[in-house]
Amino acid sequence: MTEVNQATSDVAEAVPVDQELYQKRKKIYPRQVHGLFAALRVSGVSALLGFYYIMPWLLWDGRQAILFDLPERKFYILGMIFWPQDFIYLTMMLVIAALSLFFFTALAGRLWCGFACPQTVWTEAFLWIERKIEGSRPQQMKLDKMPMNGKKFTKKFSKHFVWIAFSLFTGFTFVGYFTPIRELSLAIPNLALGPWEWFWIIFYGFATYGNAGWMREQVCTYMCPYARFQSAMIDNDTLVISYDEKRGEPRGARKRGTSPEKANLGSCIDCSICVQVCPTGIDIRDGLQYQCIGCAACIDACDDVMDKMGYPKGLIKYTTENMMTGKHTAVLRPRIIVYALILIGITIGTGIAVMNRSPIELDIIRDRNSLYRETGMGLIENVYTLKIINKDILPHEYLISVEGLPGMKLNIPKTRIYAGSGAVVELPVSIEMDPENLKKRTSEVFFKLEAIDSELSVIEEARFLGPRPER
């Protein structure tokens, strides 16, 4: 038994049992690539960053085009104004965003990650700054290997200075969507910002600097949950970026123009350019991996190499698992059609609802202390509280009327009701009714609210309660 224990102890000492749960980051130097997908990505990045940085400065009817005024509880989006009561539209926008993610992921994998995700967009901007200051991929690698000297310090300091300045401007622009950006720009030189404005400028700037400058692929690999559950939204007919192993193997270096058949090799020349251009540092030739963000940089790089070698393009391409195995592929399958129909329907419905929404709202609250009461004149009276909400940009004066039953009398403290922009006016009113005109215990009545100075109006239904009619 002692010998067995000793042998077990020796094996335990020989076999390491430590396992790292988090791999230490190795800096990735993505190589610059040109091609169709690179051009699409640059266009998308330019459009998204342009929209983000320019939109707060644009005016619409003398007001900031997009402004989320939280203290006043007003959200200005182009020519429209939204209030907390319009929260349903935000909910619908989130539903549309989720359905869009499902649709595009089922259709072509991680298109969102590769071309429109904020992490990708700002990382591309930071990479562009890095290349402008430190040079190309080989120059950056050489710079990092050399000991610290004046040249290296100047380039590193310049890069981080520009990164930090760009990040703070990003944070400033973010706050500019909630505080009028022109007022914000005048307050910064005088250090007249409030504590929350300073906090969010620094916080959002720090997040941009850290995520796009330092962590980059770590965010996609370890922090983003989308990489983990994307497999639940794709199938064998989803377009994904894949390496054609049958055509590419066996790999091997050769001279330009050498026929793969004569060299007894596949089309892959094992140049590793596809790995060098990958922003997450993976080798697409190892198969589909969750770290792949679908940026298609490897497609552009490989097509360029195939052109130089005189080989057909498409060694790395958008394809499907079924197509790679020679099976039938149906890109427009039931899942895609259902997602598309639901997405189109909800988008159109939300658009129509937003365009036709009424800028005034009337809420009717019945008096809960009594169902009804009888006046000294023998009339039946119901008491209500009307809540008038003016969601229009302009103030209005309103008239209130009631209809639905013959002989109704509306008791109201004032004939004209003024409500400023965004104002909520509560008004107690009552309706008196001759019991002889009541044909049933519960009757429908309609309150009509109409603006005097415009064509705005709204009609809301209420209930008038009375005693059981005598037979």
Secondary structure, 3 states (H helix, E strand, C coil): CHHHHHHHHHHHHHCCCCCCCCCCCCCCCCCCCCCHHHHHHHHHHHHHHHHHHHHHHCEECCEECEEEECCCCEEEECCEEECHHHHHHHHHHHHHHHHHHHHHHHHHCCHHHHHCCHHHHHHHHHHHHHHHHHCCHHHHHHHHHCCCCHHHHHHHHHHHHHHHHHHHHHHHHHHHCCCCHHHHHHHCCCCCCCHHHHHHHHHHHHHHHHHHHHHCHHHHHHHCCHHHHHHHCCCCCCCEEEECHHHHCCCCCCCCCCCCCCCCCCCCCCCCHHHHCCCCCCCHHHCCCCCCCCCCHHHHHHHHHHHHHCCCCCCEEEECHHHHCCCCCCCCCHHHHHHHHHHHHHHHHHHHHHHCCCCEEEEEEECCCCCCEECCCCCEEEEEEEEEEECCCCCEEEEEEEECCCCCEEECCCCCEEECCCCEEEEEEEEEECHHHCCCCEEEEEEEEEECCCCCEEEEEEEEECCCCCC
